[in-house]
Amino acid sequence: MQPVDHPKSLMEVTGDKIRHAIVSGELPLGSKLSEQRLADVLGVSRSPVRDALAALQAEGLVTISPKRGTFVFTPDMRVVDELCEHRAILESAALRLGIERNLDGLLRNLEHASAEMEGAFAAKDPQRYTMADHQFHNAIIQGAGNRSLEKSYNLTISPLKALRTHLFTIMSEKTDRSMDEHTAVIKAVRAKDADQAVSLLAQHIGHLAEAFGTQLSLEQTETIPPAV
């Protein structure tokens, strides 16, 4: 007997819409969120918006303060380091499993995502590029064929996806370096060199934290008043 597929609730659909808007950069990091405005845009009442925001707070995408209001999260360096470490652990494990269990499918999906990134890079379209980048890393997770790992990844990775969008579209992080790193990972996967592929992937993920740290330092320098 097969279980009944339950359709998503209005709250879940609303949460998906808001999550996508944050991850895509439509709702920038640190921006204030109005329940009423979101309800008007999405064509729903405030109740599912309120419930969706509470769920997104549990994911780390939203910060709700009773006195200040609701905001898209603003990460600090420690949060970014921990997110990148978490991502590296999950993606490295998935990449090893994918090479072992599903090499052809993994390669096909990675190469497809890479082609999408190349097209976006040539068109100088950072938003399209970051969506293809998400596709590349999702292909790594899905290539493992482990539903539990994929569920854990999807429940915790949204803040990092939003940060990557921020880096590529707002801070103009180096997409040429990103392209080269993705290509190098594919080459190692094609050679069935799991150790090399995982090492390259870890370096690639670490560059995200480095880029955020550099931008954070620049912002802090700009806020320091000049010496008199």
Summary of the structure (lengths in Angstrom):
residues: 228
radius of gyration: 19.0
end to end distance: 77.6
largest distance: 77.6
contacts: 687
relative contact order: 0.12
helix: 74%
strand: 4%
